[in-house]
Amino acid sequence: MNVLIRQIDSRFSKEEMTRIGFDCAYIDAASKKYDYRLFKIFGLAPHQATIIKQTALSLGSDAAVHRDVLMCKIDSSDVLLGGSVAQIISICDKLKKQPFSLAKIAFELEAQIFPTLTPMKIRNRLFDFEKKTFLMGILNVTPDSFSDGGKYFEKDTALLHAKELIVNSDIVDIGAESTRPGAEPIDCEEEMRRLIPIVEGIRQIDDSIPISIDTRNAKTARAALEAGADMINDISGLSYDSSMADVIRDYGVPVVLMHSENAINMQTQHEYKRGVVDDVFFELEKKINFASSCGIDRKNIILDVGIGFDKTYEENLELIRRMDEFFSLGCPLLAGVSRKSVIKKIAGEDISSRDEATLAVSAYLASKKINILRVHNVSIHRKSIELIDELVRR
């Protein structure tokens, strides 16, 4: 007799249990045994790490800790806890009865098992991040953009392109300061001179499309919001201009907080001592806490890991591969990969080739349910991303 075996994607455990005739009343509970999770808990004391490991082992799971934890030769250890959803829930239930703040850890861990994002209102549109992937179309009104060479620097051509973007975009993101390597900063007056007429022009064309302003200057942000913009995309993550947080708070608008180690020269090399994923994770958490301390509603915060800023090619690839791990911070995620150096290295100088490579990366990120994709060529993305949403989100 030949035995036929097929490996099953655990996401489809419920469907497969139904097909084999499993008791329908127990399917929801049983499926948790086939749904695996892996969590990293940072900076625990040796006694905390030991209790978590022992608890996990007692329930048929496991936790990886530093090799010197048992001998208490170290002050702290990160813990890698893995198991099925059913096991993780049981571990949390046991930890709630333990001392040493383990109950608090258990509640925080429980919240990570099935994370959800609160819908966000931008202008008059409700962005339900659980239902679809949103596209942010890029409009550069700069004479020296790395991606489109100043094609839309003049007002008429910029507004003509804006009309094209509006058709396929959920948000239009306008930037007037180039962040290409070696670009010279511009002052606020010049930035506003470039931006404000475009914002006003788009508002005459379409009063409903949400407009994002790509700026790190508070004065520019305030003027753009007054002119009809709806959100701010700050590539310095509120670290460049000390007044930016006040503007975001006063207007109550969404803000994209991007990771960059150097808010002035953003193409410098940086050493990520804990590894790029951990270091960026910690820095973005700090940015969230800072924004909250300034009175910015956490529900208005979107995060961007900052692909291409202060990171090597390999570090950029690692962040792309693992971007969905940043959902643990509890905010929607925006990916800005379009036509950047990581794409250029794969696809070469030709813009059409870089757009094709961008689409491939965007498709990968959409499959990982990244919420907003910031792209130049929106038209080639729309149908592909809708198809991926149909496959992944439904």
C-alpha positions, -999 to 999 in steps of 0.1 A, spaced: 0 0 0 14 34 -10 9 62 17 1 96 2 10 126 23 6 163 16 19 192 38 -9 216 46 -6 254 51 -17 259 87 -38 289 76 -62 264 60 -66 241 90 -103 249 95 -111 241 58 -92 208 60 -108 198 93 -142 203 77 -132 182 47 -121 152 69 -153 153 88 -140 168 121 -167 179 147 -178 213 135 -186 225 170 -149 222 180 -132 235 149 -125 270 161 -109 258 193 -90 229 176 -76 252 149 -56 270 176 -35 239 180 -23 242 144 -16 279 143 20 286 153 34 318 168 70 329 176 75 359 199 107 377 210 104 392 245 132 417 252 153 423 283 139 399 309 157 392 342 171 357 345 144 346 369 117 358 346 132 341 316 136 309 336 100 308 347 88 314 311 110 286 298 98 262 324 62 271 319 65 266 281 82 232 285 55 221 309 29 227 281 49 210 254 63 242 240 97 258 244 115 291 249 151 299 239 171 320 264 207 331 268 230 302 277 240 319 310 205 324 323 203 294 346 236 303 362 225 340 366 258 351 351 240 379 331 217 407 341 191 402 314 182 380 284 159 382 255 135 353 252 123 335 220 89 319 228 73 296 203 42 274 202 8 269 189 -18 296 197 -34 271 221 -1 266 239 7 304 240 -28 311 255 -21 284 282 13 298 289 -2 332 294 -29 318 318 -1 303 339 21 333 339 -8 355 351 -5 336 384 33 342 387 51 370 405 79 393 391 56 412 367 50 381 347 13 387 347 18 420 329 40 403 303 13 377 299 -14 402 291 9 420 266 17 387 250 -19 378 248 -27 410 229 0 401 203 -16 367 194 -44 382 173 -34 419 167 -59 442 150 -56 477 137 -81 505 144 -95 520 112 -81 555 105 -100 585 91 -81 605 66 -100 634 52 -135 620 47 -124 584 40 -122 556 65 -91 534 60 -99 499 73 -64 483 73 -78 449 79 -97 448 46 -73 460 19 -39 473 10 -38 510 2 -18 528 -24 0 561 -19 9 578 -51 41 598 -51 42 633 -66 77 649 -65 78 686 -72 116 688 -71 141 696 -99 165 668 -88 144 638 -78 163 605 -79 133 588 -95 118 611 -121 144 638 -127 122 668 -121 95 658 -146 68 673 -124 86 703 -111 64 728 -130 29 734 -117 10 724 -149 28 691 -154 26 684 -117 -12 689 -117 -16 668 -149 3 640 -132 -18 645 -100 -49 638 -121 -34 604 -132 -25 596 -96 -59 604 -82 -75 578 -105 -56 549 -89 -43 562 -56 -59 561 -22 -36 589 -10 -14 614 -30 19 621 -13 36 654 -23 72 662 -16 93 692 -25 126 684 -10 148 656 -26 163 630 -3 186 615 -30 222 610 -19 240 643 -20 209 664 -23 211 699 -8 184 708 18 161 737 8 146 763 32 110 764 42 101 793 20 112 775 -11 96 743 0 63 761 5 66 779 -28 68 746 -45 42 728 -25 13 751 -16 1 758 -52 1 721 -59 -20 713 -28 -45 741 -38 -45 729 -74 -54 693 -64 -81 706 -41 -97 723 -71 -95 691 -91 -107 667 -64 -119 677 -29 -120 642 -15 -86 626 -23 -65 625 9 -33 645 5 -1 637 24 28 661 26 63 647 27 82 672 48 103 675 80 96 712 85 68 723 109 62 756 91 57 738 58 34 712 74 12 739 90 9 759 57 1 727 37 -26 716 62 -41 751 60 -41 748 22 -60 715 23 -36 687 30 -47 659 54 -16 642 68 21 646 73 48 622 62 79 631 82 110 612 71 128 623 103 102 608 125 97 642 144 134 644 152 143 673 127 120 701 137 110 704 174 77 721 165 65 694 141 48 673 169 29 704 180 15 709 145 4 673 142 -12 675 176 -30 708 170 -45 697 137 -52 662 149 -41 646 116 -23 613 109 14 613 107 39 588 92 69 584 115 99 570 95 130 556 109 163 574 100 193 576 122 204 610 108 177 636 102 200 659 83 222 637 62 200 606 57 223 586 35 251 580 61 261 545 71 251 534 106 261 505 128 231 485 140 246 468 171 216 446 179 209 440 142 189 462 119 155 447 128 158 450 165 174 485 164 148 499 141 121 483 162 134 500 193 138 533 176 103 533 162 89 524 197 107 555 210 92 576 183 57 564 191 62 571 228 76 606 220 47 614 198 22 602 224 40 623 251 35 653 228 -3 647 227 -5 630 193 -32 603 193 -16 569 189 -45 560 165 -31 586 141 4 571 139 16 552 108 51 537 108 78 534 81 110 514 86 129 537 63 141 516 34 171 532 18 179 555 47 212 548 66 210 511 57 231 488 35 216 468 7 216 437 29 199 455 58 172 469 34 165 434 22 162 421 57 138 448 67 117 441 36 116 403 44 106 409 80 85 441 78 54 424 91 72 419 125 67 456 131 29 451 134 38 442 170 41 480 176 4 483 171 4 508 143 -3 506 105 28 501 84 38 521 53 64 507 29 84 531 8 105 510 -16 96 523 -50 126 529 -74 150 531 -44 186 519 -45 177 484 -33 155 482 -64 180 499 -86 207 473 -77 184 445 -89 167 462 -119 193 487 -131 189 523 -142 159 519 -165 128 533 -149 105 508 -165 126 479 -152 127 495 -117 89 498 -118 86 461 -126 109 452 -98 91 476 -75 58 458 -83 74 425 -74 85 438 -40 51 455 -35 33 422 -42 55 405 -16 47 432 10 10 431 1 10 393 7 24 401 42 -5 425 47 16 457 48 -10 484 49 2 513 27 25 510 -3 41 543 -14 48 540 -51 56 561 -82 38 541 -108 4 535 -92 -14 524 -124 6 492 -127 0 484 -91 -37 487 -87 -50 455 -103 -21 434 -90 -26 445 -54 -64 440 -56 -58 405 -67 -33 398 -39 -58 413 -14 -84 389 -28 -60 359 -22 -46 369 11 -71 391 30 -104 373 21 
